[in-house]
Amino acid sequence: MAKVFVTGGAGYIGSHVVKALGEKGYEVLTYDNLVTGHPEAVLYGGLVIGDLLDTRRLHEALSEFQPAAVMHFAAHIVVPESVAQPLKYYVNNVQGSLSLLSAMAECGVSKLIFSSTAAVYGVPEHVPVQEDAPLQPINPYGHSKAVVEQVLRDMSAAKGMDYVSLRYFNVAGAARDGKIGEGKEDATHLVTLATRAAAGRRPSLSVFGTDYPTPDGTCIRDYIHVEDLAEAHVLSLEYLLAGGQSEIFNCGYGKGYSVLEVIEAAKKVADVDFTVKYEGRRLGDPPLLVADSQKIRGRLGWTPVSDDLERIVESAWRWEQKRATSKW
Ligand SMILES: NC(=O)c1ccc[n+]([C@@H]2O[C@H](COP(=O)([O-])OP(=O)(O)OC[C@H]3O[C@@H](n4cnc5c(N)ncnc54)[C@H](O)[C@@H]3O)[C@@H](O)[C@H]2O)c1
């Protein structure tokens, strides 16, 4: 089976993709500086502890492993932090990606799967949003990903590489077998925060904005189970290895749930009535963000199996309970 080099494979999404690749028999090597990742999360293949910006170490790891393709998850991901510290985001996400692309070019590796984000669309004019919608990011995090996508377009046009850019919507949940899940203590995503509030690890959960033009006044997002997203990566890899051309795909279910619906699901699944605080709107939250995912379903035959809010929340809840007794 082909070899795959995975940056950020010790992180939340990367570790689930490493697991999916390992289960299918791919040979995997994770490259991660563990700034937010956990070595225990890497269930398959080796782990090189290194930074994207350590060009020598990165080059050594790539040239020794000689992968058929690279999957690039390593990045900083917290939107408000990117607003407060833009340079940190441009250095890690843009410069880090340039460092990776240079090392790939030097080592003759020309296939890449890139972790992009719905944040590149900013506040979309039409929802469900399609891949050809204008890119109008509204924060440095989104800009950093849009810049890398532009670099990839240019490199692909120059015939140097073939890539798939996956624009994730709201990734949530944990491995259905309970082995791994979100390990960041300071995670900022709603499903994780709600299950941690239910587990008593947080005193309450805050809802930001209750006066949006949505049926219950709270923001609506497209939550995608992390294992369905992992499968999208495996399919993208198979597509590129079969000679597929560069492509961009949205990754979401095409169905939105409000913040209150997620909270209700968490309370029901955990059977705990945790405290919810209602606060003002945050800057830059679009009211409605839902993917049009027809393209990835049609082109790659992606068929999600956990397309259900309660199932997503259940997996996250199971993981939170296990995490209470695990090292990470
Ligand atoms: N979580 C989401 O909902 C979401 C949504 C859209 C896009 N994404 C993208 O998915 C990717 C993974 O996100 P995640 O939620 O798993 O985050 P994460 O923080 O759990 O994982 C990122 C991993 O990259 C590593 N890393 C960061 N900078 C590095 C560097 N300079 N060198 C080496 N390793 C480095 C971290 O240690 C960590 O293991 C990111 O690129 C993110 O932008 C995530």
The ligand as an SDF file (V2000), in Angstrom:
LIG
                    3D

 44 48  0  0  0  0  0  0  0  0999 V2000
  -11.4830   21.4350   13.7860 N   0  0  0  0  0  0  0  0  0  0  0  0
  -12.2530   21.9610   12.8280 C   0  0  0  0  0  0  0  0  0  0  0  0
  -13.4820   22.0580   12.9590 O   0  0  0  0  0  0  0  0  0  0  0  0
  -11.6060   22.4430   11.5530 C   0  0  0  0  0  0  0  0  0  0  0  0
  -12.4320   23.0880   10.5990 C   0  0  0  0  0  0  0  0  0  0  0  0
  -11.8460   23.5070    9.4110 C   0  0  0  0  0  0  0  0  0  0  0  0
  -10.5110   23.2640    9.1470 C   0  0  0  0  0  0  0  0  0  0  0  0
   -9.7280   22.6540   10.0860 N   0  0  0  0  0  0  0  0  0  0  0  0
   -8.3070   22.4160    9.7720 C   0  0  0  0  0  0  0  0  0  0  0  0
   -7.9830   21.0690   10.0630 O   0  0  0  0  0  0  0  0  0  0  0  0
   -6.6200   20.9710   10.4630 C   0  0  0  0  0  0  0  0  0  0  0  0
   -6.5180   20.1730   11.7500 C   0  0  0  0  0  0  0  0  0  0  0  0
   -7.3040   20.8100   12.7490 O   0  0  0  0  0  0  0  0  0  0  0  0
   -7.5190   20.1530   14.1890 P   0  0  0  0  0  0  0  0  0  0  0  0
   -8.8550   20.5610   14.6690 O   0  0  0  0  0  0  0  0  0  0  0  0
   -7.1920   18.7300   14.1280 O   0  0  0  0  0  0  0  0  0  0  0  0
   -6.4210   20.9510   15.0340 O   0  0  0  0  0  0  0  0  0  0  0  0
   -5.3470   20.3950   16.0980 P   0  0  0  0  0  0  0  0  0  0  0  0
   -4.7750   21.6050   16.7560 O   0  0  0  0  0  0  0  0  0  0  0  0
   -5.9510   19.3440   16.9520 O   0  0  0  0  0  0  0  0  0  0  0  0
   -4.2520   19.7140   15.1690 O   0  0  0  0  0  0  0  0  0  0  0  0
   -3.1910   20.4160   14.5670 C   0  0  0  0  0  0  0  0  0  0  0  0
   -1.9380   19.5690   14.7030 C   0  0  0  0  0  0  0  0  0  0  0  0
   -0.8570   20.2260   14.0350 O   0  0  0  0  0  0  0  0  0  0  0  0
    0.2700   20.2830   14.8930 C   0  0  0  0  0  0  0  0  0  0  0  0
    1.0250   21.4750   14.4870 N   0  0  0  0  0  0  0  0  0  0  0  0
    0.6300   22.7680   14.5160 C   0  0  0  0  0  0  0  0  0  0  0  0
    1.6010   23.5700   14.0460 N   0  0  0  0  0  0  0  0  0  0  0  0
    2.6330   22.7730   13.6860 C   0  0  0  0  0  0  0  0  0  0  0  0
    3.9250   23.0070   13.1280 C   0  0  0  0  0  0  0  0  0  0  0  0
    4.3680   24.2410   12.8690 N   0  0  0  0  0  0  0  0  0  0  0  0
    4.7260   21.9500   12.8900 N   0  0  0  0  0  0  0  0  0  0  0  0
    4.3080   20.6780   13.1620 C   0  0  0  0  0  0  0  0  0  0  0  0
    3.1140   20.3990   13.6990 N   0  0  0  0  0  0  0  0  0  0  0  0
    2.2800   21.4360   13.9600 C   0  0  0  0  0  0  0  0  0  0  0  0
   -0.2940   20.3200   16.3020 C   0  0  0  0  0  0  0  0  0  0  0  0
    0.5940   19.8590   17.2950 O   0  0  0  0  0  0  0  0  0  0  0  0
   -1.5140   19.3960   16.1590 C   0  0  0  0  0  0  0  0  0  0  0  0
   -1.1660   18.0490   16.4080 O   0  0  0  0  0  0  0  0  0  0  0  0
   -6.0940   22.4130   10.5640 C   0  0  0  0  0  0  0  0  0  0  0  0
   -5.3460   22.6890    9.4060 O   0  0  0  0  0  0  0  0  0  0  0  0
   -7.3610   23.2440   10.6070 C   0  0  0  0  0  0  0  0  0  0  0  0
   -7.1540   24.5060   10.0620 O   0  0  0  0  0  0  0  0  0  0  0  0
  -10.2330   22.2440   11.2910 C   0  0  0  0  0  0  0  0  0  0  0  0
  1  2  1  0
  2  3  2  0
  2  4  1  0
  4  5  1  0
  4 44  2  0
  5  6  2  0
  6  7  1  0
  7  8  2  0
  8  9  1  0
  8 44  1  0
  9 10  1  0
  9 42  1  0
 10 11  1  0
 11 12  1  0
 11 40  1  0
 12 13  1  0
 13 14  1  0
 14 15  2  0
 14 16  1  0
 14 17  1  0
 17 18  1  0
 18 19  2  0
 18 20  1  0
 18 21  1  0
 21 22  1  0
 22 23  1  0
 23 24  1  0
 23 38  1  0
 24 25  1  0
 25 26  1  0
 25 36  1  0
 26 27  1  0
 26 35  1  0
 27 28  2  0
 28 29  1  0
 29 30  1  0
 29 35  2  0
 30 31  1  0
 30 32  2  0
 32 33  1  0
 33 34  2  0
 34 35  1  0
 36 37  1  0
 36 38  1  0
 38 39  1  0
 40 41  1  0
 40 42  1  0
 42 43  1  0
M  CHG  2   8   1  16  -1
M  END
$$$$
